[in-house]
Amino acid sequence: PTPSRLINNRLISIQQWLIQLTSKQMLAIHNQKGRTWALMLMSLILFIGSTNLLGLLPHSFTPTTQLSMNLGMAIPLWAGTVITGFRYKTKASLAHFLPQGTPLPLIPMLVIIETISLFIQPMALAVRLTANITAGHLLIHLIGGATLALINISATTAFITFIILILLTILEFAVALIQAYVFTLLVSLYLHDNT
């Protein structure tokens, strides 16, 4: 939507700058057909980033800790890139299954290996996001519980674990945004391979 003001406030200006920076970096490698995915890729990074950050609020649920949710995002996006590749660059997409200069006896084995690696891509996308977000939340939960348990035993030790908890929370803010970027960047790279 067009802004009603001539000059935006700082928050909207920072938001627009970050979106432009991310889209420029992500779409620089794409041709015209790949750039048609720009809106979807930006929506994806904003969705994953915001759900990861909202999950850091106390007593909230992070949807990206569920493998089913992440597979629900990864499989259609991966399938869309692969179908796009087979539709527009059939010869190049099939060439990925067999590297150039492969000895004749290794051809069947390499085709099987490349096919398996192609079908593992969405699993790798989903598991990476799930594992990183779950591990961070689990660490925060465990260190928070240890801090509460140590208050009655030793105030000094409880204070040290509380400092560790604060540092870990700051790290989790970074991980939440980085994982959104990594997921979207890998989808963008799969798209680049197929357009």
Buried (B, 14 or more C-beta within 10 A) or exposed (E): EEEEEEEEEEEEEEEEEBEEEBBEEBBEEBEEEBBEBBEBBBEBBBBBBEBBBBBBEEEEEBBBBBBEBBBEBBBEBBEBBBEBBEEEBEEEBEEBBBEEEEEEEEEEEBBEEBEEEBEEBBBEBBBBBBBBBBEBBEBBEEBBEBBEEBEEEEEEEBEEBBEBBEEBBEEBEEBBBEBBBBBBBBBBBBBBBBB
